[in-house]
Amino acid sequence: MQKSFKENKPTLYVISTPIGNLSDITFRAIEILNEVDIILAEDTRTSGVLLNHFQIKKPMMSYHEFNKEAQENKIIEMMNEGKNLALISDAGTPGISDPGYEIIKSVIDSGFHVISIPGPSAILAALVVSGLIIQPFTFIGFLPRKQSDMKKMIETYQDRKETLIIYESPMRIQKTLNTIYSILGNRNISLSRELTKTFETIIRTTLDKAVSMEHNPKGEYVIIIEGNHNIQTHFDLSIEEHVQRYVKQGHSEKEAMKLVAEERNIKKSEVYKVIKIDS
């Protein structure tokens, strides 16, 4: 049990930083950044701009996707010496489609505190102005780059009722939208780029129109996609179709049969007999 502010332990502060407009940083984030011994930054040059703007003069140490394993022991060693550290990414909340999870888990496993200093997040910033249903939602993050893997992942979400959120590079936005449209069909979507910045752009449209648009090749995109509100209930499906729906969502056939039995309130053996007969 972590009693964050009642136990005096070395702490890793996970600090959200602005996703564009520097004024979006919180007073508390500035306060903690001024107090810690070391700041772990994804890119020290990018974070240096932020720290210089707020006259924060603390040593930085790089922590990113390509050196995270090498840096882990050094970080734990510093915390064993009683040092407090801050973890920041280039923008937004560390760990959300950025490095962070591994060191956070390691610090927890080592018995130290991990405290969140909340703030800007592109997920929520884009979602609340999308005009689509806000909750529930599922954050998917970046899709796989390999086309076959991308298709497979999108297919697992095609029957989901909740709003979907995807991050995408401006260089791949057109290809990704085409793939999403080919699998999910026409749905309402929102495309946000350059959030909180001078050239902030939010396009609220449909997938069929989005694929024919010319998209700006600058600035990371947040794609918000309407959930599937035409999904069939299990009453509309045969047992075999019901099982296949779960298989398409990524479940093994064994898991799918168990889920179908639970949902239909029948024995798993009944589902097994139908699948065996049909196969």
C-alpha angles and dihedrals in degrees: 000000000000115000094189101195102023099058121062105222135142106275140205109210113206101208127193113218131194118289090211118325108071091208089072093076114110126240088238093054090054091047094052093044088056092050105046123091098226134017117214108210131185090217115011092202094054093043090045089067090055095045093047091050090058094036093242108162107190129131115262130212123194118244116172144138094282101047103029095108093049092048097047097083092047091052094049090046091054091050090050086057089057099258124149117220138195123213117206133167129209089270138350127003119346114242095030101111085326134087114282113092096085097051092042090054092046093051091049092048089050090058100251129126125264114195127185120223099195125212142119121015126174090212095063095033091058096038099054093053096040095092089228128114106291101203138076098027136163122216110213098173120198116357120229113276095224107089096223091050091046091053092047092052095047090050090059089061101042095099096042116119097203126089112270126219124200132177118215140179116243089237092060101033096102095048092046094050090050091052093046091050093049091055106031098034122214115343138152112266142173125216117199127184136168090016114199091005131110093264096044109159129187119184116192108191144113129281094247090057095040094059091058095048126097107240126209110252093216130082129028115276130227110204116201113192128192114243124247105272094171095064116141120240119230088258087070094051136073116236090256092050090047091053092046091052090060092043089055088052089060103267122133115248090252092053090044092053091050092050092048092050091051094046094048093040093234134122118277088233089064091055091045092053093052093047092047093048093049093047 
